[in-house]
Structures are given as structure tokens and as C-alpha cells.
Amino acid sequence: MANIKSSQKDIRRTRARTARNVVVVSRIKTLRKKALAAATAGDAAVAVETSGQYASALDKAAKRGVIHANKANRIKSRIAKMTKKAAAAAVPAAAPATPAAQ
């Protein structure tokens, strides 16, 4: 334990910040699992919704300094790519392409 009063206060502040950050990081991990599961399952509507929630949580965490802004952008880019791929795979299954009858 620190002997200097300001160091003791720093330790208390660090504990409080860490406790807040753990909540944010845990939510990000949960949303990541949901977004990845939806993207790999092929359900385009759910994938779009969950990836939006995930991107929002990443932006908020980056704004607060919990994670680096570039890391948030990199993750959002990757999840958007996966969501787009899932949506493209779901479209042909839903409506098969047939030539128009004239």
C-alpha cells in the first residue's frame, strides 16, 4: 500500500475506473458473441440488428476511452464485412433468381 496520500487516492480512483470498465468490456464481449453467431447463422435481419448494437457499444467505449478508437473502427469494419456476407448469402436462399416470363 502506498504511503503518500495522493497515491492512495490514485489507487482508489483506479479501482473505481477498473470496475466501470469491466462492465463495458463485458457488454462488448457479449454483443460480439451475439453478432458473430447471427452473422454465421445466416439470419440477415438479426445479423444487421446485432451488429448495429455492437457497433454502438464499441463507439461508446471508444468515446469514454475504455478501448482505443482505432480498435473500435477495426472491429466495426470486420463485423460489417461479415454481416454483409451473411446478408448476401441469405438473399439467394430467400428469393431464387428466375427469368421473367413474357
Backbone as CSV, one residue per row, in Angstrom:
resi,resn,N_x,N_y,N_z,CA_x,CA_y,CA_z,C_x,C_y,C_z
1,MET,0.847,-1.177,0.000,0.000,0.000,0.000,0.886,1.231,0.000
2,ALA,0.459,2.227,-0.725,1.230,3.461,-0.835,1.167,4.248,0.473
3,ASN,2.234,4.998,0.718,2.291,5.826,1.920,1.861,7.256,1.639
4,ILE,1.960,7.671,0.420,1.639,9.052,0.058,0.137,9.162,-0.163
5,LYS,-0.433,10.238,0.351,-1.886,10.409,0.317,-2.426,10.455,-1.115
6,SER,-1.748,11.155,-2.003,-2.220,11.248,-3.385,-2.126,9.898,-4.085
7,SER,-1.131,9.107,-3.732,-1.016,7.764,-4.305,-2.139,6.859,-3.829
8,GLN,-2.528,7.008,-2.582,-3.645,6.232,-2.053,-4.938,6.599,-2.781
9,LYS,-5.110,7.885,-3.061,-6.287,8.334,-3.808,-6.241,7.795,-5.240
10,ASP,-5.055,7.796,-5.829,-4.907,7.245,-7.183,-5.325,5.782,-7.229
11,ILE,-4.934,5.034,-6.225,-5.277,3.620,-6.163,-6.798,3.446,-6.079
12,ARG,-7.450,4.268,-5.253,-8.910,4.195,-5.142,-9.579,4.557,-6.469
13,ARG,-9.082,5.601,-7.116,-9.651,6.013,-8.407,-9.471,4.922,-9.458
14,THR,-8.314,4.303,-9.464,-8.038,3.240,-10.428,-8.976,2.062,-10.217
15,ARG,-9.217,1.701,-8.971,-10.152,0.604,-8.682,-11.551,0.929,-9.187
16,ALA,-11.992,2.156,-8.971,-13.334,2.562,-9.402,-13.424,2.554,-10.923
17,ARG,-12.427,3.081,-11.594,-12.419,3.105,-13.061,-12.396,1.689,-13.624
18,THR,-11.584,0.832,-13.018,-11.491,-0.544,-13.479,-12.832,-1.252,-13.351
19,ALA,-13.517,-1.007,-12.253,-14.837,-1.629,-12.044,-15.818,-1.173,-13.121
20,ARG,-15.791,0.109,-13.473,-16.680,0.618,-14.526,-16.299,0.036,-15.873
21,ASN,-14.999,-0.042,-16.146,-14.542,-0.541,-17.441,-14.852,-2.018,-17.629
22,VAL,-14.825,-2.783,-16.563,-15.122,-4.214,-16.646,-16.551,-4.422,-17.139
23,VAL,-17.460,-3.590,-16.684,-18.857,-3.691,-17.114,-18.961,-3.438,-18.616
24,VAL,-18.276,-2.406,-19.089,-18.333,-2.047,-20.507,-17.714,-3.144,-21.369
25,VAL,-16.560,-3.625,-20.974,-15.862,-4.654,-21.743,-16.673,-5.953,-21.762
26,SER,-17.312,-6.281,-20.657,-18.138,-7.483,-20.601,-19.311,-7.373,-21.571
27,ARG,-19.947,-6.199,-21.629,-21.058,-5.993,-22.559,-20.586,-6.099,-24.000
28,ILE,-19.406,-5.562,-24.283,-18.862,-5.636,-25.639,-18.628,-7.097,-26.033
29,LYS,-18.095,-7.876,-25.116,-17.846,-9.290,-25.403,-19.144,-10.042,-25.671
30,THR,-20.175,-9.743,-24.877,-21.471,-10.401,-25.056,-22.064,-10.048,-26.416
31,LEU,-22.026,-8.750,-26.763,-22.564,-8.314,-28.049,-21.755,-8.893,-29.209
32,ARG,-20.459,-9.060,-29.005,-19.608,-9.658,-30.047,-20.051,-11.090,-30.321
33,LYS,-20.289,-11.848,-29.265,-20.724,-13.236,-29.428,-22.057,-13.311,-30.160
34,LYS,-22.988,-12.420,-29.803,-24.298,-12.411,-30.451,-24.171,-12.042,-31.926
35,ALA,-23.356,-11.031,-32.222,-23.194,-10.578,-33.607,-22.528,-11.654,-34.459
36,LEU,-21.513,-12.304,-33.929,-20.832,-13.365,-34.679,-21.763,-14.558,-34.898
37,ALA,-22.544,-14.897,-33.886,-23.471,-16.015,-34.023,-24.524,-15.715,-35.083
38,ALA,-25.022,-14.497,-35.103,-26.044,-14.125,-36.085,-25.459,-14.084,-37.492
39,ALA,-24.232,-13.594,-37.611,-23.602,-13.497,-38.929,-23.278,-14.878,-39.491
40,THR,-22.873,-15.796,-38.646,-22.532,-17.132,-39.126,-23.765,-18.001,-39.331
41,ALA,-24.863,-17.687,-38.630,-26.089,-18.462,-38.779,-26.788,-18.156,-40.094
42,GLY,-26.510,-16.994,-40.658,-27.105,-16.643,-41.942,-28.403,-15.867,-41.844
43,ASP,-28.816,-15.504,-40.637,-30.035,-14.714,-40.464,-29.675,-13.244,-40.647
44,ALA,-29.995,-12.703,-41.809,-29.550,-11.361,-42.178,-30.163,-10.285,-41.291
45,ALA,-31.449,-10.386,-40.995,-32.117,-9.349,-40.202,-31.539,-9.269,-38.796
46,VAL,-31.351,-10.411,-38.182,-30.788,-10.443,-36.833,-29.332,-10.005,-36.862
47,ALA,-28.603,-10.395,-37.897,-27.196,-10.015,-38.017,-27.049,-8.508,-38.122
48,VAL,-27.911,-7.867,-38.896,-27.843,-6.418,-39.050,-28.160,-5.724,-37.725
49,GLU,-29.182,-6.216,-37.031,-29.578,-5.603,-35.762,-28.479,-5.751,-34.703
50,THR,-27.966,-6.958,-34.550,-26.953,-7.183,-33.519,-25.642,-6.487,-33.843
51,SER,-25.283,-6.423,-35.127,-24.042,-5.724,-35.482,-24.188,-4.230,-35.231
52,GLY,-25.394,-3.696,-35.384,-25.620,-2.287,-35.072,-25.463,-2.002,-33.593
53,GLN,-25.997,-2.888,-32.770,-25.845,-2.734,-31.320,-24.379,-2.850,-30.918
54,TYR,-23.687,-3.777,-31.545,-22.269,-3.994,-31.253,-21.455,-2.764,-31.639
55,ALA,-21.728,-2.204,-32.809,-21.002,-1.010,-33.267,-21.268,0.167,-32.337
56,SER,-22.492,0.303,-31.890,-22.840,1.388,-30.974,-22.086,1.253,-29.652
57,ALA,-22.035,0.052,-29.130,-21.320,-0.184,-27.866,-19.824,0.092,-28.031
58,LEU,-19.271,-0.285,-29.182,-17.855,-0.017,-29.439,-17.588,1.484,-29.505
59,ASP,-18.473,2.219,-30.183,-18.303,3.670,-30.277,-18.347,4.331,-28.906
60,LYS,-19.278,3.892,-28.079,-19.391,4.461,-26.737,-18.153,4.155,-25.903
61,ALA,-17.648,2.930,-26.020,-16.456,2.550,-25.264,-15.247,3.345,-25.734
62,ALA,-15.144,3.570,-27.040,-14.026,4.353,-27.573,-14.135,5.803,-27.135
63,LYS,-15.344,6.327,-27.105,-15.555,7.716,-26.691,-15.143,7.923,-25.242
64,ARG,-15.404,6.924,-24.419,-15.069,7.014,-22.994,-13.622,6.627,-22.700
65,GLY,-12.924,6.107,-23.706,-11.526,5.745,-23.506,-11.317,4.351,-22.964
66,VAL,-12.347,3.523,-22.976,-12.198,2.151,-22.484,-11.379,1.340,-23.477
67,ILE,-11.639,1.532,-24.782,-10.832,0.911,-25.821,-10.363,2.010,-26.767
68,HIS,-9.347,1.733,-27.533,-8.801,2.711,-28.469,-9.756,2.892,-29.644
69,ALA,-9.829,4.120,-30.149,-10.750,4.435,-31.240,-10.435,3.626,-32.493
70,ASN,-9.165,3.444,-32.800,-8.799,2.677,-33.992,-9.194,1.210,-33.852
71,LYS,-9.107,0.684,-32.646,-9.520,-0.701,-32.416,-11.021,-0.837,-32.648
72,ALA,-11.786,0.138,-32.162,-13.238,0.106,-32.371,-13.559,0.145,-33.862
73,ASN,-12.879,1.009,-34.595,-13.118,1.112,-36.039,-12.741,-0.173,-36.764
74,ARG,-11.647,-0.778,-36.370,-11.197,-2.023,-36.998,-12.212,-3.151,-36.760
75,ILE,-12.702,-3.255,-35.534,-13.675,-4.295,-35.207,-14.985,-4.054,-35.947
76,LYS,-15.430,-2.795,-35.992,-16.677,-2.469,-36.698,-16.564,-2.808,-38.178
77,SER,-15.411,-2.563,-38.749,-15.201,-2.882,-40.160,-15.304,-4.377,-40.392
78,ARG,-14.702,-5.151,-39.526,-14.717,-6.610,-39.678,-16.130,-7.175,-39.504
79,ILE,-16.860,-6.667,-38.523,-18.203,-7.195,-38.300,-19.146,-6.762,-39.428
80,ALA,-18.931,-5.565,-39.978,-19.753,-5.112,-41.102,-19.506,-5.987,-42.323
81,LYS,-18.271,-6.371,-42.512,-17.914,-7.258,-43.629,-18.602,-8.609,-43.477
82,MET,-18.601,-9.144,-42.252,-19.248,-10.431,-42.006,-20.762,-10.333,-42.172
83,THR,-21.333,-9.221,-41.725,-22.778,-9.025,-41.838,-23.191,-8.918,-43.296
84,LYS,-22.391,-8.193,-44.066,-22.677,-8.047,-45.495,-22.618,-9.396,-46.197
85,LYS,-21.644,-10.200,-45.821,-21.505,-11.537,-46.400,-22.703,-12.413,-46.039
86,ALA,-23.158,-12.322,-44.786,-24.316,-13.102,-44.345,-25.578,-12.652,-45.068
87,ALA,-25.719,-11.342,-45.273,-26.895,-10.819,-45.965,-26.896,-11.251,-47.423
88,ALA,-25.735,-11.271,-48.058,-25.632,-11.700,-49.454,-25.952,-13.185,-49.583
89,ALA,-25.560,-13.970,-48.610,-25.838,-15.406,-48.648,-27.317,-15.686,-48.404
90,ALA,-27.987,-14.826,-47.645,-29.390,-15.047,-47.316,-30.315,-14.643,-48.456
91,VAL,-29.907,-13.707,-49.282,-30.780,-13.211,-50.357,-31.095,-14.289,-51.396
92,PRO,-30.117,-15.005,-51.947,-30.472,-16.034,-52.933,-31.331,-17.151,-52.358
93,ALA,-31.165,-17.476,-51.106,-31.956,-18.538,-50.498,-33.422,-18.103,-50.337
94,ALA,-33.635,-16.828,-50.087,-34.982,-16.328,-49.873,-35.743,-16.172,-51.175
95,ALA,-35.084,-15.659,-52.197,-35.758,-15.422,-53.479,-34.873,-15.934,-54.611
96,PRO,-35.111,-17.155,-55.070,-34.272,-17.685,-56.156,-34.475,-16.885,-57.442
97,ALA,-33.391,-16.689,-58.153,-33.439,-15.912,-59.391,-34.050,-16.762,-60.501
98,THR,-35.148,-16.271,-61.063,-35.805,-16.956,-62.186,-35.993,-15.938,-63.295
99,PRO,-35.874,-16.377,-64.543,-36.072,-15.427,-65.627,-37.535,-14.969,-65.665
100,ALA,-37.713,-13.722,-66.039,-39.060,-13.164,-66.088,-39.841,-13.730,-67.272
101,ALA,-41.056,-14.150,-67.018,-41.897,-14.716,-68.081,-42.522,-13.574,-68.872
102,GLN,-42.436,-13.667,-70.218,-43.012,-12.601,-71.058,-44.074,-13.143,-71.945
